[in-house]
């Protein structure tokens, strides 16, 4: 017989979340109520510097066998002291959030799956060692495939590393992907059930990064251990309307292949 203490522990916050996001608990979504949908992307800061990236269609990517990429995939926490090329960064961003088609103001089709094509993520980058880019924090503008400068304070890499519980490979990687979720972009269609979809989508995105990195001989390590409030604060987001959902460090491995423009 299960003891009351064991049952109480088993029926904790996680269980409550799963119960309350079952379809029988979900009422009409805002979409079903006829309310307008949220923007497909957060607007760029009009005062921030915007940096063009090599266009995805111009990149020449070394051929990579899918089975080989899957079999070679490992989490890598040790990287060469060698910068990631801008073409390689552009390729990795394209493979994780690349916009292939825009359908008016309602949806985008991208290089990763997303529930209902909602694509509720924004991609921030901690740049430690990318050729031609100053160290600091950037945001990927997926609709135009460009970067927006967020913060180039020299302390930013150390602050992000500290928020990731001092995992030192975050400081040593070429770049760290910091994915944030804008939940209303998903819950507008699916209500509270949409929070489940956000976490599923995060897995899709990070797996694409792992596999795409094999084509440019980069190593990736996903990061789920971070101080939510600290990392949200560094990005300047409130943790409610937008919050960090997943992270991953990327750096060069030995015998690096090159993507060229």
C-alpha positions in Angstrom: 0.0 0.0 0.0 1.3 3.5 -0.9 1.9 5.6 2.2 0.3 9.1 2.4 3.8 10.7 2.2 4.7 8.8 -0.9 1.4 9.6 -2.5 1.8 13.3 -1.7 5.2 13.3 -3.2 4.0 11.5 -6.3 1.1 13.9 -6.8 3.3 17.0 -6.8 3.5 20.0 -9.1 4.4 17.9 -12.2 1.4 15.7 -11.7 -0.8 18.7 -11.2 0.5 20.3 -14.4 -0.2 17.1 -16.4 -3.7 16.8 -15.0 -4.7 20.4 -15.5 -3.5 20.5 -19.1 -5.6 17.5 -20.2 -8.0 18.4 -22.9 -11.0 17.9 -20.6 -9.7 20.8 -18.5 -9.1 23.1 -21.4 -11.8 25.6 -22.4 -12.0 27.6 -25.6 -8.8 29.1 -26.8 -8.5 32.8 -27.8 -8.3 31.7 -31.4 -11.6 29.9 -31.0 -13.0 33.1 -29.4 -12.1 35.0 -32.5 -9.3 37.1 -30.9 -6.4 38.3 -33.1 -3.2 36.2 -33.0 0.1 37.6 -31.6 2.9 38.7 -33.9 5.0 36.0 -35.5 8.2 37.5 -34.0 9.0 40.0 -31.3 9.7 43.4 -32.9 13.4 44.4 -33.1 14.6 47.1 -30.8 14.6 50.2 -33.1 17.7 51.6 -31.3 19.7 48.4 -31.5 22.4 47.6 -34.1 21.4 45.0 -36.7 24.0 42.7 -38.3 23.5 40.9 -41.5 24.2 37.2 -41.6 25.3 35.2 -44.7 22.1 34.2 -46.5 21.1 30.6 -46.1 20.7 30.1 -49.9 24.4 31.2 -50.4 25.8 28.6 -48.0 27.7 25.6 -49.3 27.4 22.8 -46.7 29.6 19.7 -46.7 27.5 16.7 -47.5 26.6 14.7 -44.3 25.0 11.3 -44.2 22.0 11.4 -41.9 22.7 8.0 -40.4 26.3 8.9 -39.7 25.2 12.2 -38.1 22.8 10.4 -35.8 25.3 7.8 -34.9 28.1 10.4 -34.2 25.8 12.6 -32.1 27.1 13.1 -28.6 27.0 15.9 -26.0 30.4 17.6 -26.3 31.6 19.9 -23.5 35.2 20.5 -24.6 35.9 22.7 -27.7 38.9 23.8 -29.7 40.1 27.4 -29.2 39.0 28.2 -32.7 36.2 30.6 -33.7 33.0 29.5 -35.3 32.8 31.0 -38.8 29.9 33.4 -39.6 28.7 31.0 -42.3 28.6 28.2 -39.8 26.6 30.2 -37.3 24.2 31.3 -40.1 23.8 27.6 -41.0 23.1 26.5 -37.4 20.6 29.3 -36.9 18.8 28.4 -40.2 18.6 24.8 -39.2 17.1 25.6 -35.8 14.7 28.4 -36.6 15.0 29.1 -40.4 11.9 30.6 -41.9 11.0 29.0 -45.2 7.5 30.5 -45.8 5.5 33.2 -44.2 1.7 32.8 -44.3 0.4 36.4 -43.9 0.3 37.3 -40.2 -0.9 33.9 -39.0 1.9 31.4 -39.4 5.4 30.6 -40.5 6.8 27.3 -41.9 10.3 26.7 -40.6 13.1 24.1 -40.6 11.8 22.6 -37.4 8.3 21.2 -36.5 6.1 23.2 -34.2 2.6 22.5 -32.9 0.2 24.2 -35.3 3.1 26.0 -36.9 3.0 28.4 -34.0 6.8 28.6 -33.6 6.7 30.3 -30.2 10.5 30.6 -29.7 13.0 33.5 -29.9 16.7 32.6 -30.2 19.3 34.6 -28.2 23.0 33.9 -28.6 25.8 34.3 -26.2 28.7 34.9 -28.5 32.1 34.0 -27.1 34.1 33.2 -30.2 32.5 33.8 -33.6 34.6 35.4 -36.3 33.7 39.0 -36.9 31.3 39.3 -34.0 32.0 41.1 -30.7 31.6 39.0 -27.6 28.2 39.5 -26.0 24.5 38.8 -26.3 22.5 38.9 -29.5 19.0 38.0 -30.7 18.3 36.2 -33.9 15.7 37.9 -36.1 14.4 34.8 -37.9 12.0 36.5 -40.3 14.9 38.5 -41.9 17.7 36.1 -40.9 19.8 38.8 -39.1 21.2 39.4 -35.7 20.3 42.2 -33.3 22.9 43.3 -30.7 21.4 43.1 -27.2 24.4 43.6 -24.8 28.2 43.6 -25.3 29.1 44.2 -21.7 32.3 42.2 -21.1 30.7 40.6 -18.0 27.8 39.0 -20.0 29.6 35.7 -20.7 30.4 35.3 -17.0 26.9 36.2 -15.9 25.3 33.7 -18.3 27.8 31.0 -17.1 26.9 31.8 -13.5 23.2 31.5 -14.3 23.9 28.1 -15.8 25.2 27.1 -12.4 28.8 27.8 -13.3 29.1 25.1 -16.0 32.4 26.3 -17.4 31.9 24.9 -20.9 29.3 27.7 -21.4 32.2 30.2 -21.0 34.5 28.2 -23.3 32.1 27.4 -26.1 32.0 29.4 -29.4 28.4 30.3 -28.9 25.5 29.4 -26.6 22.0 29.2 -27.9 19.4 30.5 -25.4 15.9 29.7 -26.6 13.0 31.7 -25.0 9.3 30.9 -25.3 6.7 33.5 -25.9 3.8 31.3 -24.5 0.9 33.3 -25.9 2.0 32.6 -29.4 1.2 29.0 -28.6 -1.6 29.3 -26.0 -3.6 31.6 -28.3 -4.4 28.5 -30.3 -4.2 25.7 -27.7 -4.9 27.3 -24.3 -3.0 25.9 -21.3 -2.3 22.7 -23.2 0.1 24.8 -25.3 2.6 24.8 -22.4 3.1 21.1 -23.1 3.8 21.9 -26.8 6.4 24.5 -25.9 8.5 21.8 -24.2 8.0 19.4 -27.1 9.1 22.0 -29.5 12.2 22.7 -27.5 13.3 19.1 -28.0 12.8 19.4 -31.8 14.9 22.6 -32.0 17.8 21.3 -30.0 17.9 18.0 -31.8 18.2 19.9 -35.1 21.1 21.8 -33.6 22.9 18.5 -32.6 22.5 17.0 -36.1 23.2 20.2 -38.1 26.4 20.7 -36.0 27.7 17.4 -37.3 27.8 18.9 -40.8 30.3 21.6 -39.7 32.1 19.4 -37.2 30.9 21.4 -34.2 30.0 19.8 -30.9 26.8 20.6 -28.9 25.8 20.2 -25.3 22.2 20.8 -24.3 21.7 22.7 -21.0 18.5 22.3 -18.9 20.2 23.2 -15.6 20.0 27.0 -15.2 18.6 29.5 -12.8 15.4 30.6 -14.6 15.1 34.0 -12.9 18.7 34.9 -13.3 18.9 34.0 -16.9 15.6 35.7 -17.7 16.9 38.8 -15.9 20.1 38.8 -18.0 18.0 38.7 -21.2 15.7 41.5 -19.9 12.5 39.4 -20.0 9.9 39.0 -17.3 9.7 35.2 -17.1 5.9 35.2 -17.7 5.2 36.7 -21.2 8.6 35.3 -22.2 11.0 32.9 -20.5 14.1 30.9 -21.1 13.0 27.3 -21.9 16.3 25.6 -23.1 19.9 26.3 -23.8 22.8 24.6 -25.7 26.5 25.3 -26.0 28.3 24.9 -29.4 32.0 24.9 -30.3 34.4 23.6 -32.8 35.6 20.0 -32.7 38.8 18.6 -34.3 39.1 18.1 -38.1 36.5 20.9 -38.6 34.8 21.0 -41.9 33.9 24.4 -43.3 30.7 26.0 -44.6 31.5 28.7 -47.2 29.5 31.5 -48.8 
